[in-house]
Amino acid sequence: MLPVFEQNNGLLFYPVQYEGLESSPNIFYTGATTNQQIVPSVSWLLENRGSKMFLLGSDYVFPRTANKIIKAQLTAEEDKVAAVFGGWTSASRKAMLPVFEQNNGLLFYPVQYEGLESSPNIFYTGATTNQQIVPSVSWLLENRGSKMFLLGSDYVFPRTANKIIKAQLTAEGGELAGEEYTPLGHTDFSTIIAKIKEAKPDIVYNTLNGDSNVAFFKQLKDAGITSKDMTTLSVSVAEEEIRGIGADILEGHLAAWNYYQSTDTPENKAFVDKYKAKYGSDRVTADPIEAGYTAVYLWKAAVEKAGSTEVAKVKEAAKGIEFAAPEGKVTIDGDNQHIYKTVRIGEVQADGQFKELWNSGEPVKPDPYLKTYDWAKGLSGE
């Protein structure tokens, strides 16, 4: 579109995050660039550090551009980056993975994901499947009903997550009421909401990503369906999304994470205070923000233990490292470079924060390939 607007002196307001490296006199960029999403959660930790690191924001629509930037940073003869922190969707991570493996780089990926992956060049500081999806499904079946409708965006995370959920429903006595996918950014949910009404599920398990959540929940409420009528549990709606959607719309709905701004630890109180002092009292913290923050401290501890920023030495030193994170104690699992995390299920309150309804009681060992679940055999192809 850009040449059309420039040649005809038109004006475009572009609302979606993008890869940067562009500035047109005929476009106002109202979405985030790569440095405005995960970046704030870690950038203030990196000030005055001696080693060079690279921060990467959301990248599900422009992997080629981001990968060019990453490769240049990883292969620079001088001032080569020691580690990369970021990525937002599984599509972005899947696109970046071969670049890191081929160039022996190190990525810290701070967002929950679908599991069934373990790269020697990635540390996964967000939840894997048995630290979010699997326990939340079990909790829902025990506490909210057996009939579940699966709704997700049409890309790798929701597709893989729902494959796992369907196997779990069969094993644990649940019933699949329906399964629907929409393109990323989809905003018309009238047909799907009609299908949900017809199916009458006890639960909608929501793996929508991005702005689709805004449209879905607003249209769900407009259709007369509230949290009192039907349980909806999301895995990509955190405090920042609540601000965008509206607490009045989301109140009573559920989300499964490993961290909330309301998580009661001394480390979290200090973290929230520092974050608001840096970015403003109206800003909120959220699980991906905390996971990005934690990633930097884990990398720092591994570098100090290794006495080097070399990838092989950092990886070896990282095994078993513990950190008192805002979410609670986390530990790097040397077998798969994921971290032990406490699972939490929370309910959205009128103030836009979460009230914790349940937690796992202790950090859960990461099991990205679900090897400890008999019903999951064959899902990973291993």
Secondary structure, DSSP 8 states (H G I E B T S, - for coil): -HHHHHHTT--EEE-S----S---TTEEE-S--TTSSSHHHHHTTSTT-SS-EEEE---SS-HHHHHHHHHHHHH-SSS--SEEEE--SHHHHHHHHHHHHHTT--EEE-S----S---TTEEE-S--GGGTHHHHHHHHHHHT-SEEEEEEESSHHHHHHHHHHHHHHHHHT-EEEEEEEE-TT----HHHHHHHHHH--SEEEEE--TTHHHHHHHHHHHTT--TTTSEEEESS--HHHHHHH-HHHHTT-EEEES--TT---HHHHHHHHHHHHHH-TT----HHHHHHHHHHHHHHHHHHHHTS--HHHHHHHHTT-EEEETTEEEEE-TTTSBEEB--EEEEE-TTS-EEEEEE-SS-B---TT-TT-GGGTTSS--
